Amino acid sequence: MATVQELQDRLRRPLAAELAAGCHDRIVAGGLEKLLASPLAGPFPQVREVLRGYAGMEAGARAEALRAALGVLDGAGKKGPGRASQPAPKPAVPQAAPGERLAIDAPVERLNTGPGGPRKLASLGLHTLRDVLHAYPHRHEDRRALPDLSQVEDGQKVTVMGTVVSKFRRTPRPGMLILEVVLETPSGGRVKASWFNQPWVEKGLREGARLVLTGRAKKFGRQTQLAVEHLETVDAAQDSLSTGRIVGVYDAKEGISQEFLRRAAHRALETAPPDDYLPAHWRKKYGVTDLADALWGIHFPRDEAHLRRANTRLKFDEYLFLELRMLLQGEDAVLQGKRFEARGDDIHRFEAALPFRFTNAQRRVLLEITDDMRSDRQMARLVQGDVGSGKTAVAACALYLAVRDGYQGALMAPTEILARQHYANLAGYLGQLDVRVGLLIGAMAPKAKLEMQTRIAEGDVDVVVGTQALIQENVRFDNLGLAVVDEEHRFGVQQRRRLLAGRPDVLVMSATPIPRSLALTAYGDLELSIIDELPPGRTPIETKLIQDVHRQQAYGFVMGQIRQGRQAFVVTALIEESENLEALAATQLAEDLRAILPEARVDLLHGKMSAAEKDAVMERFRAREFDLLVSTTVIEVGVDVPNATVMVIENAERFGLAQLHQLRGRVGRGSAQSYCVLIAGETSLKTRKRLKIIEGSTDGFVIAEADLKLRGPGELRGTRQSGIPDLRLADLANDEEIIVQARELAKHILAHDPRLEHPRLGYLRSELQNRSQSVAYREVI
């Protein structure tokens, strides 16, 4: 009679071979479960239990079960000499009892998702109950009434359910496998479904299996065939989750079925704690449902209304946590700032010195700024305005108010060209009001730079304009009260913080129109002001979209403008984010235009040039020493040449709409009629439709909204903010109302409890920390 050790060895060998062979259930004739029913496995009931249902498991679950079974065998007696032992199974995590509620951070091992379930969830990045609850379906299918096959049109994408009545396997030629089944639907109709070169689906295509298939229908007379794109196998136990209802479809990977993910979500919902991080009075105020209803509604909606209700609540939460994060980032949620008098007579004195009057939009924004300046709280405000809307004049007035109260002001620009331009404008606005304006940029001679730094430190300069030179270690302000940051998204977080170390009031300017919904999220820590009105007398820029075959006519028009004494920009296409290639392309284009337009004086500007070289070119262009400037996108922001009336943009399809609008804004700075010619190298209908938007509108905010809808939000805020979470449900192009409400609540919460320390906010605080992907941010709270 065989000993227990011998029985172990005899059972271990086929189990180990099955594991080594890839778990295809082919090592034992008749399948592994037949071996487990034999007397050989009799002494090892734990092995039989671990491997129960092996034939119906997926490959990953089979491997996990085999390892566990081998571990049981190795622990059941002495190991033979020289035999490598299998690792002992990990201590079992107690699974949730029926009706038991788990903590939100409970590990997925407690969810009772079957053999291998926790490993599958972990491979998708789902490690806790919270992770599973918030792994929402990426779409939903209405399976309450699947289509009648007689009504399906050729080429239509459909989902059908039925039972396999026959199965075929064909190899028409080497390397090609066609699997076909005939499926009988509940209405009695039949559909032939096919798979090409997908051998792994064959095991689920047994006769009698109940399938849900999605694919494109092909009609052959009365017969319908389906090229299957998605397959689900359902049984009676799973029927209620996968059929006869609105069904969620999840992000998954090979070896993890939709049925498994629905079952895991259902388990998670059954065991989720009943708590809600939003108290009832907040839910009532903003008209959102409770968290449990929302989570059931996103995973297993009863109807369309339930799904909409769930979407609204969970979107609201996404925006709320994003706004809380943005408001909490940095030092504190609310900073003590400077308190300015910001007197009305000083505003009138400033405006009287201008060669123009403020527009109504400028007055409205200036009123918002002065309200902030009079407050004890630090101003943190974003002023958005299209090119030429008068942002600089508004900022100059705010700087003047700061100086009148005995403070210094600073304006930081991203480029030396733009810094010089701001310096010239501010000197013009403020010089006649006895305000001392200085310039500090990297290109200055060391002696001049040191002299300016000394004057800043001693308070001999009232307003200083500069680039990153303003935030060097050897720059000290005597009494900085207001910092203006132009095109703030071009600066890194650490760069900006050096300028703001003394907690001055902060005014951020951007000539890049951003849709309000995107601004409220990307700049959630800033109040928003918009100058949405251009000064009177500005002539709209005429924009024309042409194909590259008409390039010669375009440059003929440019030459006509030059003969009238005007100047022109020509911008080369973007090339793979490479300054070297862009510079090469710009140089080649300049040479071509010198040949095409021999009368025109042509010069060149690109990103490989030094700051001093760029400045010199722009000064010569402003001085009308040449007629046509070929440039890369280095001239996108801020360059002001009033005599330039034509902007030609080559390969316009390679630019975003917002960037095209920015480039177009380099002309139309004077009183003469100006023009923008978009030359498209691609002729697709989609490209023409996109470029027609900018041809038909000069409103930067309308264009930005269209760009958002076409291209999505992309990176929310560039270098300014890292760790912003994915917005899984959000639709920034259409969610402005929800964003405004979420922002309002976030500000209310932090105004009353800046660090979320009240016990009632414990769950909210925990959720905020767990949704954060930034370690540095977690330290804030």
NORGI-V227153 format. One record per pair of residues at least 12 apart in sequence whose C-alpha atoms are under 8 Angstrom apart, sorted by sequence separation. I is the first residue (numbers start at 0). J is the second residue. If there is no record, write none. Layout:
BEGIN
i=I j=J
i=I j=J
END
This chain:
BEGIN
i=35 j=47
i=73 j=85
i=146 j=158
i=166 j=178
i=167 j=179
i=179 j=191
i=180 j=192
i=214 j=226
i=215 j=227
i=277 j=289
i=293 j=305
i=296 j=308
i=297 j=309
i=368 j=380
i=439 j=451
i=589 j=601
i=604 j=616
i=663 j=675
i=768 j=780
i=13 j=26
i=74 j=87
i=107 j=120
i=145 j=158
i=146 j=159
i=166 j=179
i=167 j=180
i=179 j=192
i=180 j=193
i=214 j=227
i=215 j=228
i=293 j=306
i=296 j=309
i=297 j=310
i=438 j=451
i=439 j=452
i=571 j=584
i=589 j=602
i=603 j=616
i=692 j=705
i=13 j=27
i=50 j=64
i=73 j=87
i=94 j=108
i=95 j=109
i=145 j=159
i=166 j=180
i=179 j=193
i=213 j=227
i=214 j=228
i=247 j=261
i=275 j=289
i=295 j=309
i=422 j=436
i=437 j=451
i=571 j=585
i=589 j=603
i=602 j=616
i=49 j=64
i=50 j=65
i=70 j=85
i=93 j=108
i=94 j=109
i=95 j=110
i=145 j=160
i=165 j=180
i=166 j=181
i=178 j=193
i=179 j=194
i=212 j=227
i=213 j=228
i=214 j=229
i=275 j=290
i=293 j=308
i=294 j=309
i=422 j=437
i=49 j=65
i=69 j=85
i=70 j=86
i=71 j=87
i=92 j=108
i=93 j=109
i=94 j=110
i=95 j=111
i=142 j=158
i=164 j=180
i=165 j=181
i=177 j=193
i=178 j=194
i=212 j=228
i=213 j=229
i=274 j=290
i=275 j=291
i=293 j=309
i=422 j=438
i=482 j=498
i=646 j=662
i=70 j=87
i=71 j=88
i=92 j=109
i=94 j=111
i=163 j=180
i=164 j=181
i=165 j=182
i=177 j=194
i=178 j=195
i=212 j=229
i=213 j=230
i=241 j=258
i=292 j=309
i=293 j=310
i=482 j=499
i=571 j=588
i=586 j=603
i=646 j=663
i=32 j=50
i=49 j=67
i=50 j=68
i=70 j=88
i=107 j=125
i=110 j=128
i=163 j=181
i=164 j=182
i=177 j=195
i=178 j=196
i=212 j=230
i=240 j=258
i=273 j=291
i=364 j=382
i=456 j=474
i=458 j=476
i=585 j=603
i=32 j=51
i=49 j=68
i=66 j=85
i=107 j=126
i=163 j=182
i=164 j=183
i=176 j=195
i=177 j=196
i=178 j=197
i=211 j=230
i=212 j=231
i=293 j=312
i=419 j=438
i=455 j=474
i=456 j=475
i=457 j=476
i=458 j=477
i=585 j=604
i=621 j=640
i=646 j=665
i=712 j=731
i=32 j=52
i=67 j=87
i=106 j=126
i=107 j=127
i=162 j=182
i=163 j=183
i=175 j=195
i=176 j=196
i=177 j=197
i=178 j=198
i=210 j=230
i=211 j=231
i=241 j=261
i=288 j=308
i=293 j=313
i=418 j=438
i=455 j=475
i=456 j=476
i=457 j=477
i=458 j=478
i=487 j=507
i=585 j=605
i=620 j=640
i=621 j=641
i=646 j=666
i=711 j=731
i=32 j=53
i=67 j=88
i=106 j=127
i=107 j=128
i=161 j=182
i=162 j=183
i=175 j=196
i=176 j=197
i=210 j=231
i=211 j=232
i=237 j=258
i=240 j=261
i=287 j=308
i=288 j=309
i=452 j=473
i=455 j=476
i=456 j=477
i=482 j=503
i=484 j=505
i=486 j=507
i=487 j=508
i=621 j=642
i=645 j=666
i=711 j=732
i=31 j=53
i=32 j=54
i=46 j=68
i=66 j=88
i=105 j=127
i=106 j=128
i=160 j=182
i=161 j=183
i=162 j=184
i=176 j=198
i=210 j=232
i=211 j=233
i=240 j=262
i=290 j=312
i=418 j=440
i=452 j=474
i=455 j=477
i=479 j=501
i=480 j=502
i=481 j=503
i=482 j=504
i=483 j=505
i=484 j=506
i=485 j=507
i=486 j=508
i=487 j=509
i=643 j=665
i=644 j=666
i=31 j=54
i=45 j=68
i=46 j=69
i=104 j=127
i=105 j=128
i=161 j=184
i=178 j=201
i=209 j=232
i=210 j=233
i=268 j=291
i=289 j=312
i=437 j=460
i=452 j=475
i=480 j=503
i=481 j=504
i=482 j=505
i=483 j=506
i=484 j=507
i=485 j=508
i=486 j=509
i=582 j=605
i=602 j=625
i=635 j=658
i=643 j=666
i=644 j=667
i=30 j=54
i=103 j=127
i=104 j=128
i=105 j=129
i=160 j=184
i=161 j=185
i=180 j=204
i=208 j=232
i=209 j=233
i=287 j=311
i=288 j=312
i=435 j=459
i=436 j=460
i=437 j=461
i=439 j=463
i=470 j=494
i=479 j=503
i=480 j=504
i=481 j=505
i=482 j=506
i=483 j=507
i=484 j=508
i=485 j=509
i=486 j=510
i=581 j=605
i=582 j=606
i=601 j=625
i=604 j=628
i=643 j=667
i=707 j=731
i=708 j=732
i=46 j=71
i=103 j=128
i=104 j=129
i=159 j=184
i=160 j=185
i=208 j=233
i=209 j=234
i=231 j=256
i=233 j=258
i=237 j=262
i=287 j=312
i=415 j=440
i=435 j=460
i=436 j=461
i=437 j=462
i=438 j=463
i=439 j=464
i=440 j=465
i=441 j=466
i=470 j=495
i=481 j=506
i=483 j=508
i=486 j=511
i=582 j=607
i=600 j=625
i=601 j=626
i=602 j=627
i=603 j=628
i=604 j=629
i=605 j=630
i=606 j=631
i=636 j=661
i=640 j=665
i=641 j=666
i=643 j=668
i=707 j=732
i=755 j=780
i=45 j=71
i=46 j=72
i=102 j=128
i=103 j=129
i=208 j=234
i=231 j=257
i=232 j=258
i=268 j=294
i=415 j=441
i=435 j=461
i=436 j=462
i=437 j=463
i=438 j=464
i=439 j=465
i=440 j=466
i=441 j=467
i=599 j=625
i=600 j=626
i=601 j=627
i=602 j=628
i=603 j=629
i=604 j=630
i=605 j=631
i=635 j=661
i=636 j=662
i=639 j=665
i=640 j=666
i=641 j=667
i=642 j=668
i=651 j=677
i=754 j=780
i=231 j=258
i=268 j=295
i=434 j=461
i=435 j=462
i=436 j=463
i=437 j=464
i=438 j=465
i=439 j=466
i=440 j=467
i=441 j=468
i=467 j=494
i=470 j=497
i=578 j=605
i=599 j=626
i=600 j=627
i=601 j=628
i=602 j=629
i=603 j=630
i=604 j=631
i=605 j=632
i=606 j=633
i=635 j=662
i=638 j=665
i=639 j=666
i=641 j=668
i=642 j=669
i=644 j=671
i=648 j=675
i=650 j=677
i=651 j=678
i=652 j=679
i=341 j=369
i=361 j=389
i=365 j=393
i=369 j=397
i=434 j=462
i=436 j=464
i=440 j=468
i=470 j=498
i=578 j=606
i=579 j=607
i=599 j=627
i=601 j=629
i=605 j=633
i=634 j=662
i=637 j=665
i=640 j=668
i=641 j=669
i=644 j=672
i=645 j=673
i=646 j=674
i=647 j=675
i=648 j=676
i=649 j=677
i=650 j=678
i=651 j=679
i=652 j=680
i=704 j=732
i=10 j=39
i=43 j=72
i=203 j=232
i=361 j=390
i=364 j=393
i=368 j=397
i=439 j=468
i=440 j=469
i=469 j=498
i=578 j=607
i=604 j=633
i=636 j=665
i=639 j=668
i=641 j=670
i=644 j=673
i=645 j=674
i=646 j=675
i=647 j=676
i=648 j=677
i=649 j=678
i=650 j=679
i=651 j=680
i=652 j=681
i=9 j=39
i=10 j=40
i=24 j=54
i=391 j=421
i=395 j=425
i=399 j=429
i=439 j=469
i=632 j=662
i=635 j=665
i=643 j=673
i=644 j=674
i=645 j=675
i=646 j=676
i=647 j=677
i=648 j=678
i=649 j=679
i=650 j=680
i=193 j=224
i=341 j=372
i=634 j=665
i=645 j=676
i=647 j=678
i=649 j=680
i=650 j=681
i=190 j=222
i=191 j=223
i=192 j=224
i=193 j=225
i=194 j=226
i=340 j=372
i=341 j=373
i=361 j=393
i=365 j=397
i=402 j=434
i=6 j=39
i=189 j=222
i=190 j=223
i=191 j=224
i=192 j=225
i=193 j=226
i=194 j=227
i=265 j=298
i=339 j=372
i=340 j=373
i=391 j=424
i=395 j=428
i=656 j=689
i=660 j=693
i=6 j=40
i=189 j=223
i=190 j=224
i=191 j=225
i=192 j=226
i=193 j=227
i=264 j=298
i=338 j=372
i=339 j=373
i=395 j=429
i=652 j=686
i=656 j=690
i=659 j=693
i=23 j=58
i=190 j=225
i=192 j=227
i=337 j=372
i=338 j=373
i=339 j=374
i=399 j=434
i=22 j=58
i=338 j=374
i=392 j=428
i=21 j=58
i=261 j=298
i=337 j=374
i=338 j=375
i=656 j=693
i=660 j=697
i=166 j=204
i=336 j=374
i=337 j=375
i=338 j=376
i=558 j=596
i=561 j=599
i=652 j=690
i=3 j=42
i=22 j=61
i=147 j=186
i=166 j=205
i=336 j=375
i=337 j=376
i=651 j=690
i=660 j=699
i=22 j=62
i=148 j=188
i=166 j=206
i=335 j=375
i=336 j=376
i=337 j=377
i=589 j=629
i=21 j=62
i=163 j=204
i=165 j=206
i=335 j=376
i=336 j=377
i=558 j=599
i=588 j=629
i=148 j=190
i=163 j=205
i=164 j=206
i=334 j=376
i=335 j=377
i=336 j=378
i=422 j=464
i=554 j=596
i=657 j=699
i=660 j=702
i=163 j=206
i=164 j=207
i=333 j=376
i=334 j=377
i=421 j=464
i=18 j=62
i=162 j=206
i=163 j=207
i=333 j=377
i=585 j=629
i=162 j=207
i=163 j=208
i=419 j=464
i=585 j=630
i=657 j=702
i=162 j=208
i=163 j=209
i=350 j=396
i=418 j=464
i=419 j=465
i=585 j=631
i=656 j=702
i=657 j=703
i=724 j=770
i=18 j=65
i=162 j=209
i=163 j=210
i=349 j=396
i=418 j=465
i=656 j=703
i=724 j=771
i=18 j=66
i=161 j=209
i=162 j=210
i=418 j=466
i=723 j=771
i=724 j=772
i=160 j=209
i=161 j=210
i=582 j=631
i=657 j=706
i=722 j=771
i=723 j=772
i=15 j=65
i=64 j=114
i=160 j=210
i=161 j=211
i=247 j=297
i=346 j=396
i=349 j=399
i=415 j=465
i=581 j=631
i=656 j=706
i=722 j=772
i=14 j=65
i=63 j=114
i=64 j=115
i=160 j=211
i=247 j=298
i=407 j=458
i=415 j=466
i=655 j=706
i=722 j=773
i=63 j=115
i=159 j=211
i=160 j=212
i=246 j=298
i=247 j=299
i=410 j=462
i=412 j=464
i=414 j=466
i=721 j=773
i=158 j=211
i=159 j=212
i=246 j=299
i=407 j=460
i=408 j=461
i=409 j=462
i=410 j=463
i=411 j=464
i=412 j=465
i=413 j=466
i=15 j=69
i=60 j=114
i=61 j=115
i=158 j=212
i=159 j=213
i=245 j=299
i=246 j=300
i=346 j=400
i=407 j=461
i=408 j=462
i=409 j=463
i=410 j=464
i=411 j=465
i=412 j=466
i=413 j=467
i=14 j=69
i=60 j=115
i=158 j=213
i=245 j=300
i=345 j=400
i=406 j=461
i=407 j=462
i=408 j=463
i=409 j=464
i=410 j=465
i=411 j=466
i=412 j=467
i=59 j=115
i=60 j=116
i=157 j=213
i=158 j=214
i=244 j=300
i=245 j=301
i=409 j=465
i=411 j=467
i=156 j=213
i=157 j=214
i=244 j=301
i=245 j=302
i=566 j=623
i=11 j=69
i=156 j=214
i=157 j=215
i=342 j=400
i=345 j=403
i=411 j=469
i=569 j=627
i=571 j=629
i=573 j=631
i=156 j=215
i=157 j=216
i=240 j=299
i=341 j=400
i=402 j=461
i=566 j=625
i=567 j=626
i=568 j=627
i=569 j=628
i=570 j=629
i=571 j=630
i=572 j=631
i=573 j=632
i=155 j=215
i=156 j=216
i=340 j=400
i=341 j=401
i=402 j=462
i=566 j=626
i=567 j=627
i=568 j=628
i=569 j=629
i=570 j=630
i=571 j=631
i=11 j=72
i=154 j=215
i=155 j=216
i=339 j=400
i=565 j=626
i=566 j=627
i=567 j=628
i=568 j=629
i=569 j=630
i=570 j=631
i=571 j=632
i=154 j=216
i=155 j=217
i=339 j=401
i=568 j=630
i=570 j=632
i=153 j=216
i=154 j=217
i=341 j=404
i=152 j=216
i=153 j=217
i=340 j=404
i=398 j=462
i=7 j=72
i=151 j=216
i=152 j=217
i=153 j=218
i=339 j=404
i=561 j=626
i=152 j=218
i=407 j=476
i=407 j=477
i=409 j=479
i=407 j=478
i=408 j=479
i=411 j=482
i=4 j=76
i=149 j=221
i=406 j=478
i=407 j=479
i=408 j=480
i=409 j=481
i=410 j=482
i=411 j=483
i=412 j=484
i=413 j=485
i=3 j=76
i=4 j=77
i=406 j=479
i=407 j=480
i=408 j=481
i=409 j=482
i=410 j=483
i=411 j=484
i=412 j=485
i=413 j=486
i=4 j=78
i=406 j=480
i=407 j=481
i=408 j=482
i=409 j=483
i=410 j=484
i=411 j=485
i=412 j=486
i=413 j=487
i=148 j=223
i=353 j=428
i=406 j=481
i=408 j=483
i=410 j=485
i=568 j=643
i=352 j=428
i=413 j=489
i=566 j=642
i=567 j=643
i=570 j=646
i=572 j=648
i=413 j=490
i=565 j=642
i=566 j=643
i=567 j=644
i=568 j=645
i=569 j=646
i=570 j=647
i=571 j=648
i=572 j=649
i=565 j=643
i=566 j=644
i=567 j=645
i=568 j=646
i=569 j=647
i=570 j=648
i=571 j=649
i=572 j=650
i=352 j=431
i=401 j=480
i=565 j=644
i=566 j=645
i=567 j=646
i=568 j=647
i=569 j=648
i=570 j=649
i=571 j=650
i=572 j=651
i=349 j=429
i=352 j=432
i=401 j=481
i=567 j=647
i=569 j=649
i=573 j=653
i=572 j=653
i=573 j=654
i=572 j=654
i=349 j=432
i=398 j=481
i=560 j=644
i=560 j=645
i=557 j=645
i=394 j=483
i=143 j=242
i=144 j=243
i=142 j=242
i=143 j=243
i=142 j=243
i=143 j=244
i=142 j=244
i=143 j=245
i=141 j=244
i=142 j=245
i=141 j=245
i=142 j=246
i=140 j=245
i=141 j=246
i=139 j=245
i=140 j=246
i=139 j=246
i=140 j=247
i=139 j=247
i=140 j=248
i=138 j=247
i=139 j=248
i=137 j=247
i=138 j=248
i=136 j=247
i=137 j=248
i=138 j=249
i=136 j=248
i=137 j=249
i=394 j=506
i=136 j=249
i=137 j=250
i=135 j=249
i=136 j=250
i=134 j=249
i=390 j=508
i=553 j=676
i=382 j=506
i=386 j=510
i=377 j=502
i=379 j=504
i=380 j=505
i=381 j=506
i=382 j=507
i=383 j=508
i=384 j=509
i=385 j=510
i=377 j=503
i=378 j=504
i=379 j=505
i=380 j=506
i=381 j=507
i=382 j=508
i=383 j=509
i=384 j=510
i=385 j=511
i=510 j=636
i=540 j=666
i=377 j=504
i=378 j=505
i=379 j=506
i=380 j=507
i=381 j=508
i=382 j=509
i=383 j=510
i=384 j=511
i=385 j=512
i=540 j=667
i=123 j=251
i=377 j=505
i=378 j=506
i=379 j=507
i=381 j=509
i=383 j=511
i=384 j=512
i=539 j=667
i=550 j=678
i=123 j=252
i=383 j=512
i=538 j=667
i=383 j=513
i=537 j=667
i=541 j=672
i=543 j=674
i=545 j=676
i=547 j=678
i=131 j=263
i=132 j=264
i=372 j=504
i=537 j=669
i=538 j=670
i=540 j=672
i=541 j=673
i=542 j=674
i=543 j=675
i=544 j=676
i=545 j=677
i=546 j=678
i=547 j=679
i=131 j=264
i=537 j=670
i=538 j=671
i=539 j=672
i=540 j=673
i=541 j=674
i=542 j=675
i=543 j=676
i=544 j=677
i=545 j=678
i=546 j=679
i=547 j=680
i=536 j=670
i=538 j=672
i=539 j=673
i=540 j=674
i=541 j=675
i=542 j=676
i=543 j=677
i=544 j=678
i=545 j=679
i=546 j=680
i=132 j=267
i=538 j=673
i=540 j=675
i=542 j=677
i=544 j=679
i=546 j=681
i=119 j=255
i=131 j=267
i=132 j=268
i=546 j=682
i=128 j=267
i=390 j=530
i=381 j=522
i=389 j=530
i=388 j=530
i=128 j=271
i=337 j=480
i=388 j=531
i=381 j=525
i=383 j=527
i=388 j=532
i=389 j=533
i=379 j=524
i=380 j=525
i=381 j=526
i=382 j=527
i=383 j=528
i=384 j=529
i=385 j=530
i=388 j=533
i=389 j=534
i=512 j=657
i=379 j=525
i=380 j=526
i=381 j=527
i=382 j=528
i=383 j=529
i=384 j=530
i=385 j=531
i=387 j=533
i=388 j=534
i=511 j=657
i=544 j=690
i=112 j=259
i=379 j=526
i=380 j=527
i=381 j=528
i=382 j=529
i=383 j=530
i=384 j=531
i=387 j=534
i=544 j=691
i=380 j=528
i=382 j=530
i=385 j=533
i=112 j=262
i=511 j=661
i=544 j=694
i=112 j=263
i=510 j=661
i=542 j=693
i=543 j=694
i=542 j=694
i=110 j=263
i=542 j=695
i=112 j=266
i=111 j=266
i=110 j=266
i=110 j=267
i=540 j=697
i=539 j=697
i=110 j=270
i=133 j=294
i=136 j=297
i=367 j=528
i=132 j=294
i=135 j=297
i=136 j=298
i=135 j=298
i=364 j=528
i=337 j=502
i=364 j=529
i=336 j=502
i=337 j=503
i=364 j=530
i=335 j=502
i=336 j=503
i=337 j=504
i=103 j=271
i=334 j=502
i=336 j=504
i=442 j=610
i=100 j=269
i=101 j=270
i=102 j=271
i=103 j=272
i=360 j=529
i=361 j=530
i=442 j=611
i=100 j=270
i=101 j=271
i=102 j=272
i=360 j=530
i=98 j=269
i=99 j=270
i=100 j=271
i=101 j=272
i=360 j=531
i=98 j=270
i=100 j=272
i=360 j=532
i=359 j=532
i=358 j=532
i=95 j=270
i=358 j=533
i=358 j=534
i=357 j=534
i=514 j=700
i=512 j=699
i=513 j=700
i=511 j=699
i=512 j=700
i=514 j=703
i=513 j=703
i=514 j=704
i=512 j=703
i=513 j=704
i=514 j=707
i=416 j=610
i=521 j=715
i=522 j=716
i=59 j=254
i=415 j=610
i=517 j=712
i=520 j=715
i=521 j=716
i=58 j=254
i=57 j=254
i=325 j=522
i=326 j=523
i=327 j=524
i=416 j=613
i=322 j=520
i=325 j=523
i=326 j=524
i=416 j=614
i=517 j=715
i=321 j=520
i=325 j=524
i=415 j=614
i=322 j=523
i=416 j=617
i=318 j=520
i=321 j=523
i=322 j=524
i=517 j=731
i=516 j=731
i=517 j=732
i=516 j=732
i=420 j=637
i=516 j=733
i=420 j=638
i=516 j=734
i=520 j=738
i=417 j=636
i=420 j=639
i=516 j=735
i=519 j=738
i=523 j=742
i=417 j=637
i=515 j=735
i=519 j=739
i=416 j=637
i=417 j=638
i=416 j=638
i=516 j=738
i=519 j=742
i=492 j=718
i=491 j=718
i=492 j=719
i=488 j=716
i=489 j=717
i=490 j=718
i=491 j=719
i=492 j=720
i=488 j=717
i=489 j=718
i=490 j=719
i=488 j=718
i=489 j=719
i=488 j=719
i=386 j=661
i=387 j=664
i=386 j=664
i=387 j=668
i=385 j=698
i=385 j=699
i=385 j=700
i=321 j=723
i=321 j=724
i=317 j=726
i=317 j=728
i=318 j=729
i=317 j=729
i=314 j=728
i=313 j=728
i=314 j=729
i=332 j=749
i=333 j=750
i=310 j=728
i=332 j=750
i=318 j=737
i=319 j=738
i=322 j=741
i=323 j=742
i=318 j=738
i=322 j=742
i=326 j=746
i=333 j=753
i=332 j=753
i=315 j=737
i=319 j=741
i=323 j=745
i=331 j=753
i=332 j=754
i=314 j=737
i=315 j=738
i=318 j=741
i=319 j=742
i=322 j=745
i=323 j=746
i=318 j=742
i=315 j=740
i=316 j=741
i=319 j=744
i=320 j=745
i=315 j=741
i=319 j=745
i=323 j=749
i=327 j=753
i=324 j=767
i=320 j=767
i=328 j=776
i=331 j=779
i=330 j=779
i=320 j=770
i=329 j=779
i=328 j=779
i=324 j=776
i=327 j=779
i=327 j=780
i=285 j=740
i=276 j=760
i=276 j=762
i=277 j=763
i=275 j=762
i=276 j=763
i=276 j=766
i=135 j=727
END
